[in-house]
């Protein structure tokens, strides 16, 4: 757990992303193989890692060396430490040293760092790809939040359904969700949220959507959910804050960034939609307070 104002140490994904320009083509294949099945591939032997990547064992070791590790055992230890962090939750985390919440300025600094580092991980090319998908109104957008990230998913859904048609939240009832998954079309888009303690049903939903040819977008934490191996676009957010509980400040800020950029792209058309929505709301409100508003469904007067 980081203390207020303390900079988050880079994850292995951060190291790989930062070091990509210095890698040879073969080493990049090793990097992409690791990212495609992160962290599973890195837990294999050097030989299996190399086989998955289609490179030689020495290439894998050179790639590991460029990440700053003295050897494969040190790399594996770092992966296991990240796995422990990925599995952490309030009952397994040590108490915060001191009280971050006793000093509002320190708390604000810590949460600002979470937001700043989250936005810095956002790749402009990936954001543009997502915006292109959202702007295509032929596509139906489905959004799935997790137990903890449902609030952020609903925040995104609220804005998108104001700005464009055909936006739906997926049900947490797995039977109902299966009904929707059966009807997915290749033109649809699935946006999922999955942070540590990752949800198996979310990962499986993403993989089923990918198998149907659907464009899949994942919002995850700095370590990355396994759903990343089935996602067309991945956005990472810092979730570790000054308390025992994960913070959604970074992810919410990222959604605000997406919504703002989308709004800028579609506003002239979206404005007409919002005006139509407002007219409908006024008509419905007028009907609710009209002369017949005190009558029951059968036309009889309703008394208190």
C-alpha positions, 0 to 999 in steps of 0.5 A: 500500500502506498502512503499519501504522496508516495509515487506508485512503483512501476508494474511489469506492464509499465516496464514493458511499455516503457522499454518497447522502443529499445527491443528487437523484433524478436524481443517485441514478440516475447513482450507481446506474448507476455502481455497477451496472457499476463501474467500466466506466460511469465510463470511458465518455464523459459522454454514454454515462454519461448514456444508461446512467443515463437522465439528462442530461449535466449531471446526471452532471457535478453528480453527479461534482461532489458526489463532490468532483471538479473535473470529469470528467477528474479523476474519470476519473483517479481511476477509472484509479488504482483500476483500477491498484490492482485489478490489483495483486499481489505482483510489482507492488507496491513493497516495504513501507517498513520492516518492519511485521512487526518490531513485532508491536504495529504489525502488530496495529494494522494488521490491526485497522484492516483488520477495523474498516474492513471491518465498518464497510462492512457494511450492516445491511439487507444482512446481514438480507437474507442471513440471511433467505436462509440461514434458509429451509431450502427453499433450497440454498446453493452457495458458490464461493471463488477461488484465494486466497479458497477458505479463507474460502469453506470456513470459511463452508461448514463453519459453514453445513452444521453449522447447516442442510442443503443447503449445498455448495461448488462445484467448481473443475473448470469442467465439474463446475461447469457440471453444477451450474449447469444444475440451479440452481433459482430458490429456490437461493442462490449465494455467491461470493468474488472479490477482486483479481486477479478471476477471470473464471470467478467473474464468469461463474458469478455472471452465469449464476446471476442469469440463472437467477433465483438469489439471488446474494451477493458477498463482494469487496474495497473496489473491487468485482469485476465480479460485483457487477453480477449480485449481489443482495447485496454485502459489501465487505472491505478486503484491503490489509495491511502486506505485499505480499500481500492480507489475508483478515483483514477478510473472515474477520471479516465471515464470523465476523459472518455466522455469529454472527448466523445462529447466533443466529437458528437455534440452537434448531433448529440445536442439534438438528441438531448433536446428531444429527451428533454421534450419527452421528459417535460411531456411525461412530467406534465402528464404526471401532474395533470388533472387525471394524475389522482386517478387509479388505473381503472379511472377511480379516484385515489385517496391517501 
